Amino acid sequence: MLVGRGSEAGLRLLLSRHLSRRHFSIEVRHGQAWVVDHKSANGTELNGEPVVDRALLRDGDRVTAGDTAFLVQIHTPRAEPDDSGAAAQQTLATCRRCGGRFPYERVTILLDDRGRPLQDDPTFLCRGCREAAASERSGESPGLPWFPRYRTLESLGEGSMGAVYRVQREPDGALFALKCMRPDAPMTPSDVRRFLREAAALSQLTHKNIVGFVDQGYVEDAFFFVMQYVEGVDLDLYRRQAGGRMSVERGVRLIAQVLDGLDYAHQKGFVHRDVKPANILVGVEDGEMTPKLSDFGLAKRYEESNRDPITRGAIALGTPDYMPPEQITSFSDVGPAVDIYAVGATLYHLLTGATVYEGIASKDPIRTLLESDPVPITQRGVTLPRHVADAIMHALNREPEDRFASAADFRAALRAGT
């Protein structure tokens, strides 16, 4: 596994500016693990000593690359005879709980942000017994996955590629949301890049209206990252619980905060590309309802070349009800204007209970998006302040240059009457 800042890295850490594009890799061969330095600018250290070319790893070693430290767990039990008495072809472990045999030649590498030792050593436990042991310790439901340093409490949802769990950090008991790649889902290199891109984006964005990044790691041949847990609901569920639409005052107040977060992200060079009610979580902070943007899986730096390995060759990614036309025609080349449109479509839905094209007779939502204008919000039978209706429709202009120049300008237009 390659570690670095480059796009080819298996564990890509954009936040560490002292990490080279190809800094070091971990190699596992014949029951032994090695750290290999790739002639990195700032060097690689093993337990405080420089790594010259490569060095043998042992369980509990500390690898330092630039200003980032890693803690390594190694599980390489010796090969044992199989039932025929011949030497096993692959390294096998014997589960200390059930006695079953299973292949177990693996390295687990984790960011060691506080230098604490890992909790709950899983060595010599098969997957089933490890999950059962976790359930007995914490009252978890059987089948929940295990993650180092975190106790899995419940599933919060699953998608085609990833799953999100509510977890508790040991030993301080703090609650977080943990997102991991699903081990049972076929993952393409593009899928992995998209997952890592979300972690990389969140790790560089610190704003009260964006879900906060906490930690990341790699275990069981899959990546995971940990983020702030929002005790609440997403805006789509909130709208439905409010009877299908929310009050103008509340909708504008929440979306104005979302625009604050987006303006910050845009100034940092990121465009979200999938803003919609389901990706805005609402919790309570300091006694106030606070929305937080989540799901940065499609986020990218819009200054980057449009040679996007995630989207090249695809028609589009996103949700048609909240996508502008250019997200179909040039998805990999969009800028902040795509988020401004999506926020306009989101607020339109929250205040009217209808999506922007709802009621237009068409069996093809993509064709509708490319050929039709959004239904004017004044035709939805909802009384809105003129400045709010005008601001929403301005954000929904078909051409990017005809929308607001920035998320801050959109927010100012919505708040003009206050």
C-alpha positions as a printed NumPy array, in Angstrom:
array([[  0.   ,   0.   ,   0.   ],
       [  1.417,   3.376,  -1.054],
       [  1.117,   6.372,   1.29 ],
       [  1.485,   9.944,   0.063],
       [ -0.196,  13.03 ,  -1.365],
       [ -0.39 ,  11.849,  -4.971],
       [ -3.523,  10.548,  -6.673],
       [ -1.982,   7.073,  -7.033],
       [ -1.54 ,   6.667,  -3.268],
       [ -3.698,   4.024,  -1.614],
       [ -3.735,   6.13 ,   1.571],
       [ -3.818,   9.708,   0.3  ],
       [ -3.291,  12.456,   2.887],
       [ -3.632,  15.878,   1.299],
       [ -3.672,  17.646,   4.654],
       [ -0.027,  16.825,   5.419],
       [  2.031,  19.351,   3.436],
       [  5.315,  17.645,   4.397],
       [  4.313,  14.359,   2.792],
       [  5.651,  13.606,  -0.694],
       [  3.397,  12.474,  -3.524],
       [  4.891,   8.98 ,  -3.2  ],
       [  6.287,   8.997,   0.324],
       [  6.471,   5.396,   1.525],
       [  4.749,   2.064,   1.076],
       [  4.009,  -1.004,   3.16 ],
       [  4.882,  -4.368,   1.628],
       [  3.894,  -7.76 ,   3.023],
       [  5.754, -10.83 ,   1.788],
       [  6.046, -14.328,   3.212],
       [  4.768, -13.371,   6.629],
       [  6.973, -10.278,   7.008],
       [  6.107,  -6.593,   6.606],
       [  8.438,  -3.861,   5.376],
       [  8.278,  -0.082,   5.195],
       [  9.83 ,   1.214,   1.951],
       [ 10.845,   4.851,   1.539],
       [ 10.322,   6.185,  -2.014],
       [ 13.102,   8.799,  -1.886],
       [ 10.717,  11.205,  -0.178],
       [ 11.76 ,  14.832,   0.282],
       [ 11.429,  14.805,   4.093],
       [ 12.338,  11.179,   4.648],
       [ 10.664,   8.332,   6.514],
       [ 11.53 ,   7.343,  10.083],
       [ 10.897,   4.083,  11.917],
       [ 10.796,   4.543,  15.696],
       [ 12.856,   7.724,  15.332],
       [ 15.503,   6.263,  13.018],
       [ 15.743,   7.172,   9.301],
       [ 14.623,   4.48 ,   6.88 ],
       [ 17.295,   3.92 ,   4.225],
       [ 15.539,   2.21 ,   1.332],
       [ 13.517,  -0.238,   3.478],
       [ 13.182,  -1.56 ,   7.015],
       [ 11.505,  -4.546,   8.643],
       [  8.339,  -3.727,  10.609],
       [  7.183,  -5.19 ,  13.892],
       [  3.854,  -4.946,  15.641],
       [  3.498,  -1.607,  17.43 ],
       [  6.158,   0.23 ,  15.41 ],
       [  5.737,   3.943,  14.821],
       [  6.352,   5.283,  11.319],
       [  6.86 ,   9.036,  10.842],
       [  6.613,  10.681,   7.431],
       [  7.057,  14.435,   7.385],
       [  4.836,  15.778,  10.17 ],
       [  2.473,  12.775,  10.204],
       [  2.834,   9.782,  12.526],
       [  1.4  ,   6.321,  11.921],
       [  0.916,   3.368,  14.219],
       [  1.328,  -0.079,  12.683],
       [ -0.29 ,  -3.331,  13.745],
       [  1.03 ,  -6.487,  12.122],
       [ -0.609,  -9.876,  12.219],
       [  1.531, -12.558,  10.593],
       [  1.151, -15.876,  12.407],
       [  3.358, -18.698,  11.244],
       [  2.097, -21.196,   8.699],
       [  0.801, -24.419,  10.223],
       [  0.379, -27.843,   8.64 ],
       [ -2.913, -28.442,   6.896],
       [ -5.039, -31.541,   7.411],
       [ -2.833, -33.578,   5.074],
       [  0.277, -32.744,   7.057],
       [  1.764, -30.642,   4.259],
       [  2.838, -27.07 ,   4.877],
       [  0.102, -24.557,   4.185],
       [  0.553, -22.57 ,   0.984],
       [ -0.508, -19.346,   2.685],
       [ -0.061, -17.984,   6.179],
       [ -2.877, -19.213,   8.394],
       [ -4.114, -18.222,  11.799],
       [ -6.005, -20.305,  14.328],
       [ -8.847, -18.393,  15.954],
       [ -8.247, -18.408,  19.693],
       [-11.989, -18.456,  20.292],
       [-13.548, -20.979,  17.907],
       [-10.411, -22.853,  16.813],
       [-11.15 , -22.282,  13.123],
       [ -8.373, -21.769,  10.55 ],
       [ -8.288, -18.72 ,   8.301],
       [ -5.751, -16.818,   6.143],
       [ -4.433, -13.846,   8.053],
       [ -1.405, -12.141,   6.546],
       [ -2.212,  -8.498,   6.89 ],
       [ -0.947,  -5.118,   7.997],
       [ -3.246,  -2.577,   9.585],
       [ -1.936,   0.991,   9.453],
       [ -3.634,   3.826,  11.329],
       [ -3.031,   7.516,  11.813],
       [ -1.745,   7.873,  15.338],
       [ -2.972,  11.387,  16.093],
       [ -2.443,  11.224,  19.849],
       [  0.224,   8.553,  20.214],
       [ -2.123,   6.317,  22.22 ],
       [ -1.783,   2.53 ,  22.069],
       [ -4.542,   0.736,  20.18 ],
       [ -7.301,  -0.874,  22.177],
       [ -8.708,  -4.404,  21.825],
       [ -5.996,  -6.3  ,  19.956],
       [ -7.846,  -8.479,  17.422],
       [ -4.955, -10.846,  16.699],
       [ -5.964, -14.465,  16.115],
       [ -9.711, -13.79 ,  16.116],
       [-11.618, -14.634,  12.958],
       [-14.063, -12.022,  11.681],
       [-17.132, -13.744,  13.152],
       [-15.62 , -14.151,  16.619],
       [-14.258, -10.607,  16.606],
       [-17.733,  -9.212,  15.849],
       [-19.286, -11.454,  18.5  ],
       [-16.723, -10.293,  21.073],
       [-17.428,  -6.657,  20.195],
       [-21.148,  -7.292,  20.681],
       [-20.572,  -8.824,  24.119],
       [-18.38 ,  -5.9  ,  25.215],
       [-20.67 ,  -3.115,  24.16 ],
       [-24.135,  -4.517,  23.604],
       [-23.772,  -4.133,  19.848],
       [-25.984,  -6.046,  17.466],
       [-24.271,  -9.075,  15.91 ],
       [-22.719,  -8.437,  12.53 ],
       [-21.536,  -4.875,  13.137],
       [-17.945,  -4.384,  11.964],
       [-14.982,  -3.759,  14.224],
       [-12.694,  -0.718,  13.96 ],
       [ -9.545,  -0.02 ,  15.989],
       [-10.061,   2.577,  18.742],
       [-13.819,   2.751,  18.106],
       [-16.747,   0.75 ,  19.45 ],
       [-19.457,   0.275,  16.834],
       [-22.895,   1.081,  18.257],
       [-25.32 ,   1.009,  15.345],
       [-25.7  ,   1.327,  11.596],
       [-26.791,   4.772,  10.374],
       [-27.241,   3.746,   6.746],
       [-25.705,   2.015,   3.75 ],
       [-25.133,   2.967,   0.124],
       [-23.897,   1.066,  -2.895],
       [-20.24 ,   1.517,  -1.894],
       [-20.104,   2.638,   1.725],
       [-21.754,   2.312,   5.107],
       [-22.011,   4.758,   8.008],
       [-22.018,   3.747,  11.667],
       [-22.409,   5.54 ,  14.963],
       [-19.297,   4.741,  16.975],
       [-17.855,   5.52 ,  20.379],
       [-14.187,   6.345,  20.716],
       [-12.218,   4.487,  23.35 ],
       [-11.309,   5.376,  25.999],
       [-13.002,   8.816,  26.233],
       [-16.476,   7.661,  25.088],
       [-16.984,  10.472,  22.553],
       [-19.551,   9.726,  19.83 ],
       [-18.756,  10.03 ,  16.123],
       [-19.993,   8.89 ,  12.734],
       [-17.69 ,   6.465,  10.915],
       [-17.874,   5.894,   7.176],
       [-16.241,   2.852,   5.622],
       [-16.053,   1.101,   2.298],
       [-18.34 ,  -1.921,   2.22 ],
       [-16.217,  -5.104,   2.092],
       [-19.014,  -6.961,   0.287],
       [-19.329,  -4.391,  -2.505],
       [-17.199,  -4.63 ,  -5.669],
       [-14.991,  -1.54 ,  -5.621],
       [-13.372,  -0.113,  -8.731],
       [-10.288,   2.143,  -8.521],
       [-12.638,   5.053,  -9.28 ],
       [-14.824,   4.096,  -6.303],
       [-11.807,   4.052,  -4.001],
       [-10.628,   7.449,  -5.286],
       [-14.083,   8.886,  -4.684],
       [-14.138,   7.555,  -1.112],
       [-10.67 ,   8.91 ,  -0.364],
       [-11.55 ,  12.22 ,  -2.004],
       [-14.35 ,  12.739,   0.512],
       [-11.986,  12.15 ,   3.428],
       [ -9.36 ,  14.45 ,   1.875],
       [-11.91 ,  17.22 ,   1.304],
       [-13.35 ,  17.051,   4.823],
       [ -9.874,  17.01 ,   6.37 ],
       [ -9.19 ,  20.433,   4.843],
       [-12.502,  22.076,   5.738],
       [-13.158,  23.374,   9.25 ],
       [-16.439,  25.266,   9.507],
       [-19.419,  25.036,  11.842],
       [-21.735,  24.394,   8.879],
       [-19.673,  21.51 ,   7.467],
       [-19.488,  18.114,   9.16 ],
       [-16.106,  18.   ,  10.896],
       [-13.333,  15.53 ,  10.069],
       [-11.836,  13.581,  12.992],
       [ -9.689,  10.62 ,  11.942],
       [ -9.06 ,   8.058,   9.232],
       [ -7.547,   4.604,   8.923],
       [ -7.256,   1.369,   7.011],
       [ -8.312,  -2.022,   8.311],
       [ -9.548,  -5.317,   6.855],
       [ -8.373,  -4.222,   3.393],
       [-10.699,  -1.211,   3.431],
       [-10.43 ,   2.483,   4.272],
       [-12.559,   4.296,   6.809],
       [-12.783,   7.816,   8.143],
       [-14.387,   9.302,  11.225],
       [-16.383,  12.514,  11.327],
       [-18.525,  14.578,  13.631],
       [-21.757,  12.893,  14.686],
       [-24.804,  15.127,  14.231],
       [-27.638,  14.239,  16.589],
       [-30.597,  15.155,  14.403],
       [-32.123,  14.607,  10.968],
       [-31.421,  15.635,   7.385],
       [-33.38 ,  18.498,   5.827],
       [-35.432,  16.21 ,   3.598],
       [-36.78 ,  14.294,   6.599],
       [-37.23 ,  17.539,   8.513],
       [-39.35 ,  18.949,   5.662],
       [-41.542,  15.849,   5.598],
       [-41.941,  15.931,   9.381],
       [-43.036,  19.571,   9.067],
       [-45.928,  18.551,   6.806],
       [-44.16 ,  18.719,   3.457],
       [-42.71 ,  22.21 ,   3.604],
       [-41.177,  24.5  ,   6.195],
       [-41.767,  28.118,   7.119],
       [-40.027,  30.815,   5.111],
       [-38.28 ,  32.197,   8.177],
       [-36.823,  28.846,   9.208],
       [-35.974,  27.709,   5.687],
       [-34.132,  30.931,   4.853],
       [-32.291,  30.945,   8.187],
       [-31.037,  27.38 ,   7.738],
       [-30.07 ,  27.803,   4.088],
       [-28.257,  31.058,   4.851],
       [-25.999,  29.047,   7.16 ],
       [-25.496,  26.394,   4.478],
       [-24.397,  29.163,   2.131],
       [-21.903,  30.313,   4.784],
       [-20.364,  26.849,   4.766],
       [-20.34 ,  26.683,   0.975],
       [-18.762,  30.11 ,   0.644],
       [-15.974,  28.933,   2.957],
       [-15.514,  25.724,   0.929],
       [-15.464,  27.68 ,  -2.339],
       [-12.827,  30.041,  -0.985],
       [-10.776,  26.963,  -0.113],
       [-11.125,  25.844,  -3.74 ],
       [-13.712,  23.073,  -3.249],
       [-17.039,  22.606,  -5.016],
       [-19.449,  20.108,  -3.427],
       [-21.368,  18.985,  -6.561],
       [-24.109,  17.139,  -4.649],
       [-25.912,  19.656,  -2.451],
       [-29.468,  18.497,  -1.679],
       [-31.725,  18.285,   1.398],
       [-30.614,  14.724,   2.211],
       [-26.981,  15.887,   2.404],
       [-27.677,  18.663,   4.918],
       [-27.844,  17.436,   8.514],
       [-29.582,  19.522,  11.166],
       [-28.697,  19.285,  14.83 ],
       [-28.674,  21.638,  17.812],
       [-25.576,  23.581,  18.893],
       [-25.634,  26.16 ,  21.678],
       [-29.416,  25.958,  21.736],
       [-29.788,  26.803,  18.038],
       [-30.686,  24.655,  15.044],
       [-27.483,  24.307,  13.032],
       [-27.27 ,  22.792,   9.539],
       [-24.115,  20.991,   8.41 ],
       [-23.149,  19.998,   4.876],
       [-22.224,  16.332,   4.574],
       [-21.369,  13.737,   1.923],
       [-18.427,  15.289,   0.093],
       [-17.969,  12.177,  -2.052],
       [-18.296,  14.194,  -5.269],
       [-16.379,  17.226,  -4.015],
       [-13.31 ,  18.351,  -5.941],
       [-10.992,  21.296,  -6.289],
       [-12.445,  23.241,  -9.182],
       [ -9.049,  24.704, -10.122],
       [ -7.859,  21.197, -10.994],
       [ -7.681,  19.931, -14.544],
       [-10.94 ,  18.573, -15.874],
       [ -9.153,  15.252, -16.38 ],
       [-11.074,  13.884, -13.454],
       [-10.399,  10.139, -12.993],
       [-13.664,   9.772, -11.111],
       [-15.963,  11.301, -13.694],
       [-14.134,  10.994, -17.003],
       [-16.34 ,   9.097, -19.452],
       [-19.44 ,   9.362, -17.265],
       [-22.502,  11.394, -18.208],
       [-23.029,  12.855, -14.773],
       [-23.142,  12.158, -11.077],
       [-25.583,  13.812,  -8.74 ],
       [-29.343,  14.096,  -8.209],
       [-31.365,  15.49 , -11.162],
       [-33.839,  17.43 ,  -8.964],
       [-30.972,  19.632,  -7.718],
       [-28.597,  19.634, -10.701],
       [-28.039,  22.478, -13.181],
       [-27.755,  21.641, -16.909],
       [-23.951,  21.917, -16.944],
       [-23.733,  19.07 , -14.46 ],
       [-24.945,  16.853, -17.301],
       [-22.919,  18.348, -20.127],
       [-19.594,  19.039, -18.356],
       [-19.668,  17.449, -14.914],
       [-15.918,  17.344, -14.348],
       [-15.487,  21.011, -15.275],
       [-18.102,  22.684, -13.057],
       [-17.364,  25.444, -10.536],
       [-19.095,  27.081,  -7.543],
       [-22.128,  28.038,  -9.676],
       [-23.26 ,  24.396,  -9.625],
       [-23.58 ,  24.558,  -5.821],
       [-25.437,  27.877,  -5.991],
       [-28.022,  26.289,  -8.309],
       [-28.32 ,  23.245,  -6.022],
       [-28.927,  25.433,  -2.956],
       [-31.59 ,  27.354,  -4.884],
       [-33.282,  24.064,  -5.856],
       [-33.014,  22.86 ,  -2.255],
       [-34.63 ,  25.982,  -0.792],
       [-37.317,  25.872,  -3.52 ],
       [-38.206,  22.322,  -2.4  ],
       [-38.132,  23.151,   1.315],
       [-40.47 ,  26.135,   0.979],
       [-42.942,  24.764,  -1.588],
       [-42.871,  21.011,  -1.062],
       [-42.276,  20.582,  -4.807],
       [-39.069,  20.114,  -6.787],
       [-38.183,  22.629,  -9.494],
       [-39.469,  20.489, -12.401],
       [-42.333,  18.782, -10.593],
       [-45.472,  18.832, -12.745],
       [-43.672,  18.969, -16.093],
       [-44.869,  15.987, -18.117],
       [-41.785,  13.926, -18.95 ],
       [-40.585,  10.388, -18.446],
       [-36.935,  11.41 , -18.721],
       [-35.675,  13.713, -15.94 ],
       [-32.344,  14.285, -17.706],
       [-34.073,  15.457, -20.887],
       [-36.318,  17.723, -18.812],
       [-33.272,  19.231, -17.142],
       [-31.58 ,  19.911, -20.475],
       [-34.607,  21.266, -22.326],
       [-36.93 ,  22.91 , -19.78 ],
       [-36.805,  25.852, -17.388],
       [-37.691,  25.387, -13.712],
       [-41.323,  26.105, -12.874],
       [-41.481,  29.683, -11.472],
       [-41.763,  29.492,  -7.709],
       [-44.628,  31.991,  -7.776],
       [-46.747,  29.312,  -9.492],
       [-46.472,  26.907,  -6.57 ],
       [-49.289,  28.438,  -4.533],
       [-47.058,  29.533,  -1.664],
       [-46.822,  33.145,  -0.494],
       [-43.187,  34.213,  -0.302],
       [-41.499,  37.57 ,   0.232],
       [-40.604,  39.016,  -3.154],
       [-36.87 ,  39.185,  -2.396],
       [-36.804,  35.487,  -1.39 ],
       [-38.674,  34.339,  -4.519],
       [-36.439,  36.495,  -6.744],
       [-33.255,  35.224,  -5.078],
       [-34.249,  31.576,  -5.532],
       [-35.117,  32.004,  -9.203],
       [-31.913,  33.982,  -9.806],
       [-29.93 ,  31.057,  -8.384],
       [-31.808,  28.716, -10.768],
       [-30.816,  30.476, -13.985],
       [-29.776,  27.952, -16.635],
       [-26.481,  29.659, -17.445],
       [-23.837,  29.678, -14.664],
       [-22.814,  33.265, -15.374],
       [-26.417,  34.429, -14.856],
       [-26.545,  33.162, -11.263],
       [-25.098,  34.809,  -8.172],
       [-21.367,  35.414,  -8.387],
       [-20.838,  33.76 ,  -4.993],
       [-22.605,  31.908,  -2.222],
       [-22.135,  35.021,  -0.069],
       [-24.064,  37.1  ,  -2.632],
       [-26.903,  34.544,  -2.61 ],
       [-27.009,  34.67 ,   1.184],
       [-27.113,  38.485,   1.171],
       [-30.024,  38.456,  -1.296],
       [-31.997,  36.043,   0.91 ],
       [-31.365,  38.157,   4.007],
       [-32.136,  41.447,   2.298],
       [-35.477,  41.751,   4.037],
       [-34.116,  41.243,   7.564]])
